[in-house]
Amino acid sequence: LLPDFDAIVAGNDPLTVRVLEQLPRLRAIARWGIGVDAVDLEAATRLGIVVTNTPGLIVDTVADLAFALMLAVARRIVEADRWVRTGQWQEFQTTLVWGKTLGLVGVGAIGMAVARRARGFNMTVLGYDLQPRTEAEEIGVRYVSLEELLRESDFVSLHAPLTPQTRQMIDARALALMKPTAFLINTARGGLVDQHALYEALRDGRIAGAGLDVFAKEPPDPDDPLLKLPNCVLTPHCGNNARETIEQVNLRVAENLIESFSGACPTFCVNPEVFSRRS
């Protein structure tokens, strides 16, 4: 569909080297969102294609959803709603979020936004990041090793980018370190988690539950076993889809495209090397 286009507004479409080499007119890829892991940046740069993203605009909407998933899975909101709608009325046990320990795997802008929300719930906040930020410590995040975070946290919330180093970082070994009463929340990238290992941990009660907005395959297959687990709350990669956020990101994407064809390096260019290659 794309050979005759000069620019693409991209979601999570896989813009691989094979695809990019078949688009001779393409000069700009404007990513709707932050992550660019679906774009082969090396190939785009080599081919003279500017790649931009929209940082800073989806921080609060994703942080809201991360906290919403935390509350939903701990307080069993989805199950309770289903019971009431089907005529059931019964008492059932849930888990408090107030006063618990939250572990943030990745403490960038979104992780810090979740930490700020956690302060309102009197939570202890642990963080793991290869590049610790002073500003995170100033809002109460205590940096620890990944192993300590997994052992000590009641809720583990993922906010790391997907790279070769972070792919399936939450595997069977990592899940085994978590408390049997702990919950995993993922609003970042499905590839951060070994989904089969997560299914087994949830099925066998080795962790208490999970809230997932992202999946290894999107949309997941209808027979994906995670879809059948009652202790797993699922949403369709909608963390950035608040009305106000959509309006802001749409505008930023348009501005990125205009800048991409201006001849100067766009403000939110993720591969500025493309301009040195052009010169």
KAFEN-V960168 format. One record per run of one state. SS is the DSSP state (hx for helix, st for strand, lp for the rest). FROM is the first residue (numbers start at 1). LEN is the number of residues. Records with the same first field share a line. If there is no record, write none. Layout:
SS = FROM-LEN, FROM-LEN
This chain:
lp = 1-6, 11-4, 16-1, 21-7, 32-7, 40-1, 47-3, 53-6, 75-2, 86-15, 106-3, 120-4, 129-5, 139-2, 144-2, 153-2, 159-11, 171-1, 178-5, 187-3, 194-1, 204-5, 213-12, 229-3, 235-8, 261-8, 270-3, 279-1
st = 7-4, 15-1, 28-4, 39-1, 50-3, 101-5, 124-5, 141-3, 155-4, 170-1, 183-4, 193-1, 209-4, 232-3, 269-1
hx = 17-4, 41-6, 59-16, 77-9, 109-11, 134-5, 146-7, 172-6, 190-3, 195-9, 225-4, 243-18, 273-6
